């Protein structure tokens, strides 16, 4: 039986040239364990 991916929602001020938030996002995504899928919210405006 195939196990479904665990899902995470990451919310922050990503993509707005905020170096701290963008760096934190890079680290969080790089450290996700196998089998986890992230959805990231970003400012669009």
SULNORNOR-V100780 format. One record per backbone hydrogen bond with DSSP energy under -1.0 kcal/mol. CO is the residue of the C=O (numbers start at 1). NH is the residue of the N-H. E is the energy in kcal/mol with one decimal. If there is no record, write none. Layout:
((CO:NH:E) (CO:NH:E))
//
This chain:
((6:37:-3.3) (8:39:-2.5) (10:41:-2.6) (18:22:-2.6) (19:23:-2.5) (20:24:-2.3) (21:25:-2.3) (22:26:-2.0) (23:27:-2.0) (24:28:-2.8) (25:29:-2.7) (26:30:-2.0) (27:31:-1.8) (33:36:-1.5) (35:6:-2.6) (37:8:-2.5) (39:10:-3.0))
//
